[in-house]
Amino acid sequence: MKEQKYKAVVFDLDGTLLDTVQDIGAGANTALHRSGFPEFSIEDYRRFVGHGMRVLFEQIVPKDTDQAVFEDALSYFLSYYPEHCTDHTDYYPGIREVLRKLADAGFLLGVVSNKTETTSVKIIRHYFPEVPFAIIWGSNGVRPLKPSTEAGVELCRVLNVEPEEVFYVGDGDTDMEFAARMGFYPAAATWGYRSREQELAAGAKVLMDAPEDILKLLKQ
């Protein structure tokens, strides 16, 4: 590759690096069933993910539910899902090869997710043990979730990069809004859980139909 305009390539997790929705949906439905609530299809969960698990449960738990019951359902999911987060989750075709090539080319690699941080680390280490991610961040009770820019500011500090040196890959409207607010390059993964229209409306500068498109764009 020629001289790099970007120094870091940072990824969302759900719907970008891995197809996690079956495990999220199965865990959420287990929590709903336990509480006597209606369950949802996996296709429904593709619309719900991306804003953190509390927001997901705000969408799936009946609106008139007592707060204590809501918290119990969410708490059960948060204990259940980490134990089952690798049951059905799978790679997107080509993503491992792309990550290897990015690492070999000298890019700093990172993950910024709205999933719980301990679970994010577990999943990434399980599926990508060979990838030298410089950071794997998720919801840790301290950093606000995307699209807040606080995580982005800290990311630039930790990686010692300027915002314009970060190529951000995500599939969601939250991802594109986060990247655009930060001054990162917002590259939308159309293989994920949001529509092309949603990604463009949220600030995506480019739509990518396969992980290999990341390499093509970085060579330009």
C-alpha positions, 0 to 999 in steps of 0.5 A, a space after each residue: 500500500 502507498 503512504 497511508 492517509 489513515 493510521 487506524 481502522 476501527 470497527 463496530 462489532 454486531 453486524 460488522 465484524 460478526 453476525 451476532 443476532 442469533 445469539 442476541 435474539 435467543 438470549 433476549 427471547 429466553 429472558 422474555 419467555 422467563 418473564 411471560 412476555 411475547 418473543 420476537 423473531 430473529 429478523 425483528 432483532 436485526 432492527 433492534 440491535 445497535 444501541 446497547 442492551 438496555 435500549 434493546 429491552 426497552 423495545 421488546 419488553 411491553 411498555 406498561 411493564 413494572 420497572 422492577 420486572 423490566 430490570 429483572 428481565 434485563 438482568 437475566 439476559 445480561 447474565 445469560 448472554 455472556 455464557 451463550 454469546 458464541 453459540 451461533 455467532 458467525 463470521 462474515 465471509 472474508 472478514 478474517 482475511 481483511 483483518 489479517 491484511 490490515 494488520 500486516 499493512 501496519 494499521 492500528 485496529 480497534 473495536 468500539 461496540 455498544 455491547 457490554 465490554 466484557 462480552 465484547 472482549 470475550 467474543 473478539 478473543 474467541 473469534 479473532 485470537 490472532 488479530 492484534 486489536 489495540 483496543 476492544 471497547 464496549 459499554 463499561 459503565 463509564 464511557 457513554 455509548 455511541 453516538 456520544 463522541 466521548 469514546 471517540 475522543 479517548 480512542 484518538 488519545 489512546 491510539 495517538 491519532 487525529 480524527 481524520 486518520 481514523 477509518 471507521 467501519 460500522 453497519 448502523 445509523 448509530 455508527 455512522 452518526 458517531 463517526 461523522 460527529 468525530 470526524 472519522 471516515 464513516 464507511 458503512 457495512 451494508 452486510 449488517 443490520 441497517 438499510 443503505 438508506 439508513 446508513 446514508 441518512 446517518 452520515 455514511 460517506 461510502 457504502 461497502 458491500 463486502 469486507 474486501 471493499 475496505 482494502 480497496 478504499 484504503 488503497 485509493 
